[in-house]
Amino acid sequence: MQNDTTLSTGPDRTAATARALRMKRWRTALATIAATVGAWLHRGRTRRTLEALSDHELRDIGLTRTHVWREARKPFWLP
C-alpha cells in the first residue's frame, strides 16, 4: 500500500513543473509588456510637458523651439 505523504516523482510532478514554468514565462512577459507601456506613457507625458514650456524656460535648459518641435513629433515608441 502506498503512503499518501510520499512525494510524487512521476508524470504528475513533471506536468506541475511544466505548468509552473509556463506561468513564470507568462508573468515575465506581462511584466515586460507593462514596463514597456509605462515607458511609452512616461515618454509621451514628458514630451507634452517639454512642449508646454515657455521660451524663457527653454532658454534656461539650452533648447530651442526647433529642438522641442522635433522631439515632440517623435512617435511615442522611439526614445
Rosetta blueprint (number, residue, H / E / L):
1 M L
2 Q L
3 N L
4 D L
5 T L
6 T L
7 L L
8 S L
9 T L
10 G L
11 P H
12 D H
13 R H
14 T H
15 A H
16 A H
17 T H
18 A H
19 R H
20 A H
21 L H
22 R H
23 M H
24 K H
25 R H
26 W H
27 R H
28 T H
29 A H
30 L H
31 A H
32 T H
33 I H
34 A H
35 A H
36 T H
37 V H
38 G H
39 A H
40 W H
41 L H
42 H H
43 R H
44 G H
45 R H
46 T H
47 R H
48 R H
49 T H
50 L H
51 E H
52 A H
53 L L
54 S L
55 D H
56 H H
57 E H
58 L H
59 R H
60 D H
61 I L
62 G L
63 L L
64 T L
65 R H
66 T H
67 H H
68 V H
69 W H
70 R H
71 E H
72 A H
73 R L
74 K L
75 P L
76 F L
77 W L
78 L L
79 P L
